[in-house]
Amino acid sequence: MRCIDRDRRWVLVSRYSSKDPVTDEAGRLTGRYEVKRSEPEAVLVSVSAAKGSARDSVFGQSLDYDRTVLVDDPAFEVDEAAVLWIDCVEGGGPSAPSPDGLPYDYVVKRVARTPSYTAVAVKRVDTP
């Protein structure tokens, strides 16, 4: 019941690929880093409406998250460095274009895997 078709929708996921040092115009290191991510990929998932209670949460009581994303693939590649476009991109699909400069609106807080699905706790962020 957790991943029935009528409850699933397309979201975009971008995974961490590298962190490159930032240099100034003279080529000197600035001490800052720029995070590189993969191109956003459309994934069909089930997204909860709001944060669940701790008694039915697979993540426990102390984690601060807003929504749960369920993917019916236990081998779904996602980790705590991934970002998602959930509320800011409507529609979508496997051939959905890039979010056209829209900043991501959720970050992954925790990933829990079972033999039949992957549960991802996500937190809403305000990105400039």
Contacts in CASP RR format, 6 or more apart in sequence:
PFRMAT RR
TARGET T0000
AUTHOR 0000-0000-0000
METHOD contacts of the structure
MODEL  1
MRCIDRDRRWVLVSRYSSKDPVTDEAGRLTGRYEVKRSEPEAVLVSVSAA
KGSARDSVFGQSLDYDRTVLVDDPAFEVDEAAVLWIDCVEGGGPSAPSPD
GLPYDYVVKRVARTPSYTAVAVKRVDTP
2 46 0 8 1.000
2 70 0 8 1.000
2 72 0 8 1.000
2 117 0 8 1.000
3 45 0 8 1.000
3 46 0 8 1.000
3 70 0 8 1.000
3 71 0 8 1.000
3 72 0 8 1.000
3 117 0 8 1.000
4 46 0 8 1.000
7 46 0 8 1.000
8 44 0 8 1.000
8 45 0 8 1.000
8 46 0 8 1.000
9 44 0 8 1.000
9 45 0 8 1.000
9 46 0 8 1.000
9 47 0 8 1.000
9 91 0 8 1.000
10 42 0 8 1.000
10 43 0 8 1.000
10 44 0 8 1.000
10 45 0 8 1.000
10 89 0 8 1.000
10 91 0 8 1.000
10 92 0 8 1.000
10 93 0 8 1.000
10 94 0 8 1.000
10 96 0 8 1.000
11 42 0 8 1.000
11 43 0 8 1.000
11 45 0 8 1.000
11 47 0 8 1.000
11 69 0 8 1.000
11 84 0 8 1.000
11 85 0 8 1.000
11 86 0 8 1.000
11 89 0 8 1.000
12 40 0 8 1.000
12 41 0 8 1.000
12 42 0 8 1.000
12 43 0 8 1.000
12 84 0 8 1.000
12 85 0 8 1.000
12 89 0 8 1.000
12 92 0 8 1.000
12 96 0 8 1.000
12 99 0 8 1.000
12 104 0 8 1.000
13 40 0 8 1.000
13 41 0 8 1.000
13 43 0 8 1.000
13 78 0 8 1.000
13 82 0 8 1.000
13 83 0 8 1.000
13 84 0 8 1.000
14 37 0 8 1.000
14 38 0 8 1.000
14 39 0 8 1.000
14 40 0 8 1.000
14 41 0 8 1.000
14 82 0 8 1.000
14 83 0 8 1.000
14 84 0 8 1.000
14 104 0 8 1.000
15 37 0 8 1.000
15 38 0 8 1.000
15 41 0 8 1.000
15 77 0 8 1.000
15 78 0 8 1.000
15 79 0 8 1.000
15 81 0 8 1.000
15 82 0 8 1.000
16 35 0 8 1.000
16 36 0 8 1.000
16 37 0 8 1.000
16 38 0 8 1.000
16 79 0 8 1.000
16 81 0 8 1.000
16 82 0 8 1.000
17 36 0 8 1.000
17 37 0 8 1.000
17 38 0 8 1.000
18 35 0 8 1.000
18 36 0 8 1.000
19 33 0 8 1.000
19 34 0 8 1.000
19 35 0 8 1.000
19 36 0 8 1.000
20 33 0 8 1.000
20 34 0 8 1.000
20 36 0 8 1.000
21 29 0 8 1.000
21 30 0 8 1.000
21 31 0 8 1.000
21 32 0 8 1.000
21 33 0 8 1.000
21 34 0 8 1.000
22 29 0 8 1.000
22 30 0 8 1.000
22 31 0 8 1.000
22 32 0 8 1.000
22 33 0 8 1.000
22 34 0 8 1.000
23 29 0 8 1.000
23 30 0 8 1.000
24 30 0 8 1.000
37 83 0 8 1.000
39 98 0 8 1.000
40 85 0 8 1.000
40 98 0 8 1.000
40 99 0 8 1.000
42 92 0 8 1.000
42 93 0 8 1.000
42 94 0 8 1.000
42 95 0 8 1.000
42 96 0 8 1.000
43 71 0 8 1.000
43 76 0 8 1.000
44 93 0 8 1.000
45 69 0 8 1.000
45 70 0 8 1.000
45 71 0 8 1.000
46 69 0 8 1.000
46 70 0 8 1.000
46 71 0 8 1.000
46 72 0 8 1.000
47 67 0 8 1.000
47 68 0 8 1.000
47 69 0 8 1.000
47 70 0 8 1.000
47 86 0 8 1.000
48 67 0 8 1.000
48 68 0 8 1.000
48 69 0 8 1.000
48 70 0 8 1.000
49 67 0 8 1.000
50 66 0 8 1.000
50 67 0 8 1.000
51 65 0 8 1.000
51 66 0 8 1.000
51 67 0 8 1.000
51 68 0 8 1.000
52 68 0 8 1.000
54 60 0 8 1.000
54 61 0 8 1.000
57 63 0 8 1.000
57 68 0 8 1.000
58 112 0 8 1.000
58 114 0 8 1.000
58 119 0 8 1.000
59 65 0 8 1.000
59 109 0 8 1.000
59 110 0 8 1.000
59 112 0 8 1.000
59 119 0 8 1.000
59 121 0 8 1.000
63 109 0 8 1.000
63 110 0 8 1.000
63 121 0 8 1.000
64 109 0 8 1.000
64 123 0 8 1.000
65 109 0 8 1.000
65 110 0 8 1.000
65 121 0 8 1.000
65 122 0 8 1.000
65 123 0 8 1.000
66 106 0 8 1.000
66 122 0 8 1.000
66 123 0 8 1.000
66 124 0 8 1.000
67 86 0 8 1.000
67 106 0 8 1.000
67 121 0 8 1.000
67 122 0 8 1.000
67 124 0 8 1.000
68 119 0 8 1.000
68 120 0 8 1.000
68 121 0 8 1.000
68 122 0 8 1.000
69 84 0 8 1.000
69 86 0 8 1.000
69 119 0 8 1.000
69 120 0 8 1.000
69 122 0 8 1.000
70 117 0 8 1.000
70 118 0 8 1.000
70 119 0 8 1.000
70 120 0 8 1.000
71 78 0 8 1.000
71 117 0 8 1.000
71 118 0 8 1.000
71 120 0 8 1.000
72 116 0 8 1.000
72 117 0 8 1.000
73 117 0 8 1.000
73 118 0 8 1.000
74 113 0 8 1.000
74 114 0 8 1.000
74 115 0 8 1.000
74 116 0 8 1.000
74 117 0 8 1.000
74 118 0 8 1.000
75 118 0 8 1.000
76 118 0 8 1.000
78 108 0 8 1.000
78 111 0 8 1.000
78 118 0 8 1.000
78 120 0 8 1.000
79 108 0 8 1.000
79 111 0 8 1.000
80 108 0 8 1.000
80 109 0 8 1.000
80 110 0 8 1.000
80 111 0 8 1.000
81 108 0 8 1.000
82 107 0 8 1.000
82 108 0 8 1.000
83 104 0 8 1.000
83 106 0 8 1.000
83 107 0 8 1.000
83 108 0 8 1.000
84 104 0 8 1.000
84 105 0 8 1.000
84 106 0 8 1.000
84 107 0 8 1.000
84 108 0 8 1.000
84 122 0 8 1.000
85 99 0 8 1.000
85 102 0 8 1.000
85 104 0 8 1.000
85 105 0 8 1.000
85 106 0 8 1.000
86 105 0 8 1.000
86 106 0 8 1.000
86 122 0 8 1.000
87 105 0 8 1.000
87 106 0 8 1.000
87 124 0 8 1.000
88 99 0 8 1.000
88 102 0 8 1.000
88 103 0 8 1.000
88 104 0 8 1.000
88 105 0 8 1.000
89 96 0 8 1.000
89 99 0 8 1.000
89 102 0 8 1.000
103 127 0 8 1.000
103 128 0 8 1.000
104 125 0 8 1.000
104 127 0 8 1.000
105 124 0 8 1.000
105 125 0 8 1.000
105 127 0 8 1.000
106 122 0 8 1.000
106 123 0 8 1.000
106 124 0 8 1.000
106 125 0 8 1.000
107 122 0 8 1.000
107 123 0 8 1.000
107 125 0 8 1.000
108 120 0 8 1.000
108 121 0 8 1.000
108 122 0 8 1.000
109 121 0 8 1.000
109 122 0 8 1.000
109 123 0 8 1.000
110 120 0 8 1.000
110 121 0 8 1.000
111 118 0 8 1.000
111 119 0 8 1.000
111 120 0 8 1.000
111 121 0 8 1.000
112 118 0 8 1.000
112 119 0 8 1.000
112 120 0 8 1.000
112 121 0 8 1.000
113 119 0 8 1.000
END
